[in-house]
Amino acid sequence: MSDQVLNIGIIGCGGIAQNKHLPSLSKQPLARLVAFCDIVEERASEAAQQYGSDNAKVYTDYKQLLEDGSIDVIHVCTPNDSHAVITVDALESGKHVMCEKPMAKSTAEARTMVEAAQRTGKKLSIAYQNRFRDDTLYLKQMVEQGDLGDVYYGKALALRRRAVPTWGVFLDEEKQGGGPLIDIGTHALDMTLWLMDNYKPKSVMGTTFHKLGSRQNAANAFGPWDPEQFKVEDSAFGFITMENGAVISLESSWAINLRNFAEAQSILCGTEGGADMTDGLHINGEKNSRLYDSKIDMGSGGVAFYSGGSENEADREARMWLEAIVEDKEPLVKPEQALVVTQILEAIYESARTGKAVYLES
């Protein structure tokens, strides 16, 4: 490992920066947090005071931050509608970029990000941290070893019973591009595509609903939402057919009358076995003319009062991203893969609007 330390600038110092990026980056020996930008100066100043290096700089205009040639890496933690423009500007200014999910509101925007990374030779990754979970990495290894055989069906689950985010711009369709589908459905879809290692969608059907979002004083984990502000879907469902015939169903909701809910989980069915992540990681199949269902122990290995390592998925994501830069290797989340996620999400919304299947070019 190199002794190099990377100077990092944060653009957008709101919830996702405060709850994920900044705590995880602050633990990394490779990271030095030197610049903070937010349209609300107080937020940037507070982040700099808590996480910044000595003499960390504060900005309200991200373009001024990008003029600092000493900054190596940018983390984009802004609303979805600004992901593409900030990322492209950051790449063009000579910085490597980690952009929060989803990659962008549209396929066209996401494509400009991929093209900018290719043109500048700088690294670009999207913050799909669920790939870095212990159970996801273990299942990925099983799939790569052929333990499930040919995986021809996947289910991507992002279902909350009542957990509508009532802060920020989550309910603003213009700034976010949608509701639970683009917010949490994107995680489940990314996981499932990556586990199946299948990035060639052929056709997409989708439906969205706004059934519960108009209710006053609704029960909700984050407090009642304002129906007048709830401009996005409260649930969305998609069915994706891949070029090789495999299919994926995607279920997402912030509010739905469903008892068994699961967020950022995948179910895989292959010719040699299946996997289900909804109640711990279960592997099922047939052996010696009998069916089996085995739960994989992802915990302490039976050692009392020991929960294993302290690195969570966000910490692991930050570490591996910085290592990819220093060691000049591809990040685990490639921008070309994230582009396909955005392409499918956009197609689900289009199908929901038109009532027709959307056929994607290979």
Summary of the structure (lengths in Angstrom):
residues: 362
radius of gyration: 20.7
end to end distance: 38.8
largest distance: 67.4
contacts: 1242
relative contact order: 0.16
helix: 34%
strand: 25%
